[in-house]
Amino acid sequence: MADFPLHSNFQGDFVPVLVLVDTEDTMDQVAAKCAYHSVGKRVAPRPDKVIRVRRHRAAECLPRDLRVRDAGLQAAETIDVIFADA
């Protein structure tokens, strides 16, 4: 377990946010931590959608159960956090 900083580029938010996650967090947990800083503040909630994580500008989302330590992300890397269909 170790703190790991990521830049969250949340869909619909104009403010990139540095979010501290844990290397043991899954992408679902990363998405939730990023959403905390954007949804309900500068981004409207979308309860009909699932929040997903992908590498910045990548087409495919990372698996929801993938852990940060296994994702190959670099400290302070930018990730896109998007609303997706369930």
C-alpha beads as a LAMMPS data file, in Angstrom:
LAMMPS data file: protein, C-alpha beads

86 atoms
85 bonds

1 atom types
1 bond types

-500.0 500.0 xlo xhi
-500.0 500.0 ylo yhi
-500.0 500.0 zlo zhi

Masses

1 110.0

Atoms # bond

1 1 1 0.000 0.000 0.000
2 1 1 1.372 3.353 -1.060
3 1 1 -0.009 6.745 -1.941
4 1 1 -0.005 7.405 -5.678
5 1 1 -0.876 10.780 -7.281
6 1 1 -2.851 10.958 -10.543
7 1 1 -4.162 13.946 -12.485
8 1 1 -7.885 13.490 -13.029
9 1 1 -9.255 14.894 -16.287
10 1 1 -12.946 14.345 -15.483
11 1 1 -15.422 14.478 -18.369
12 1 1 -17.236 17.814 -18.347
13 1 1 -14.925 19.405 -15.771
14 1 1 -12.709 22.292 -16.798
15 1 1 -10.396 21.848 -13.786
16 1 1 -7.824 19.038 -13.807
17 1 1 -7.427 17.765 -10.261
18 1 1 -4.470 16.036 -8.615
19 1 1 -6.001 13.090 -6.748
20 1 1 -4.154 10.912 -4.279
21 1 1 -5.075 7.237 -4.686
22 1 1 -3.559 4.053 -3.295
23 1 1 -1.587 1.503 -5.292
24 1 1 -4.043 -1.154 -4.063
25 1 1 -7.100 0.758 -5.359
26 1 1 -9.072 -0.693 -8.253
27 1 1 -10.050 1.503 -11.179
28 1 1 -13.576 1.669 -9.713
29 1 1 -12.091 3.095 -6.509
30 1 1 -9.939 5.521 -8.507
31 1 1 -13.035 6.630 -10.431
32 1 1 -14.926 7.219 -7.166
33 1 1 -12.057 9.249 -5.680
34 1 1 -11.867 11.388 -8.814
35 1 1 -15.651 11.818 -8.924
36 1 1 -15.607 13.137 -5.356
37 1 1 -13.709 16.213 -6.561
38 1 1 -15.845 16.915 -9.659
39 1 1 -19.360 15.438 -9.553
40 1 1 -21.831 17.674 -7.783
41 1 1 -19.338 20.546 -7.876
42 1 1 -18.601 21.366 -11.529
43 1 1 -20.085 18.248 -13.159
44 1 1 -23.728 17.203 -12.945
45 1 1 -24.367 13.701 -11.559
46 1 1 -25.377 11.070 -14.112
47 1 1 -26.838 8.207 -12.061
48 1 1 -27.688 6.245 -15.223
49 1 1 -23.974 5.927 -16.065
50 1 1 -20.922 4.144 -14.646
51 1 1 -17.761 6.175 -14.035
52 1 1 -14.774 4.629 -15.808
53 1 1 -11.034 5.316 -16.035
54 1 1 -8.870 5.294 -19.143
55 1 1 -5.394 6.481 -20.025
56 1 1 -5.429 10.051 -21.267
57 1 1 -6.863 10.146 -24.802
58 1 1 -7.093 6.353 -25.054
59 1 1 -10.137 4.793 -26.664
60 1 1 -10.528 1.871 -24.268
61 1 1 -11.257 2.060 -20.567
62 1 1 -9.108 0.164 -18.101
63 1 1 -10.712 -2.917 -16.508
64 1 1 -12.763 -1.928 -13.489
65 1 1 -11.045 -4.454 -11.206
66 1 1 -7.486 -3.562 -12.335
67 1 1 -5.362 -2.287 -9.451
68 1 1 -3.277 0.853 -9.776
69 1 1 -0.092 -1.111 -9.073
70 1 1 -0.807 -3.374 -12.072
71 1 1 -1.951 -0.683 -14.509
72 1 1 1.497 0.586 -15.482
73 1 1 0.567 4.162 -14.671
74 1 1 3.255 6.691 -13.803
75 1 1 3.036 8.958 -10.750
76 1 1 1.212 12.199 -11.640
77 1 1 0.085 10.784 -14.999
78 1 1 -3.135 12.226 -16.415
79 1 1 -6.088 9.864 -16.644
80 1 1 -9.441 10.519 -18.251
81 1 1 -12.445 9.755 -16.060
82 1 1 -15.629 9.406 -18.072
83 1 1 -19.286 8.489 -17.839
84 1 1 -20.004 5.211 -19.650
85 1 1 -22.971 2.946 -20.172
86 1 1 -23.436 0.283 -17.526

Bonds

1 1 1 2
2 1 2 3
3 1 3 4
4 1 4 5
5 1 5 6
6 1 6 7
7 1 7 8
8 1 8 9
9 1 9 10
10 1 10 11
11 1 11 12
12 1 12 13
13 1 13 14
14 1 14 15
15 1 15 16
16 1 16 17
17 1 17 18
18 1 18 19
19 1 19 20
20 1 20 21
21 1 21 22
22 1 22 23
23 1 23 24
24 1 24 25
25 1 25 26
26 1 26 27
27 1 27 28
28 1 28 29
29 1 29 30
30 1 30 31
31 1 31 32
32 1 32 33
33 1 33 34
34 1 34 35
35 1 35 36
36 1 36 37
37 1 37 38
38 1 38 39
39 1 39 40
40 1 40 41
41 1 41 42
42 1 42 43
43 1 43 44
44 1 44 45
45 1 45 46
46 1 46 47
47 1 47 48
48 1 48 49
49 1 49 50
50 1 50 51
51 1 51 52
52 1 52 53
53 1 53 54
54 1 54 55
55 1 55 56
56 1 56 57
57 1 57 58
58 1 58 59
59 1 59 60
60 1 60 61
61 1 61 62
62 1 62 63
63 1 63 64
64 1 64 65
65 1 65 66
66 1 66 67
67 1 67 68
68 1 68 69
69 1 69 70
70 1 70 71
71 1 71 72
72 1 72 73
73 1 73 74
74 1 74 75
75 1 75 76
76 1 76 77
77 1 77 78
78 1 78 79
79 1 79 80
80 1 80 81
81 1 81 82
82 1 82 83
83 1 83 84
84 1 84 85
85 1 85 86
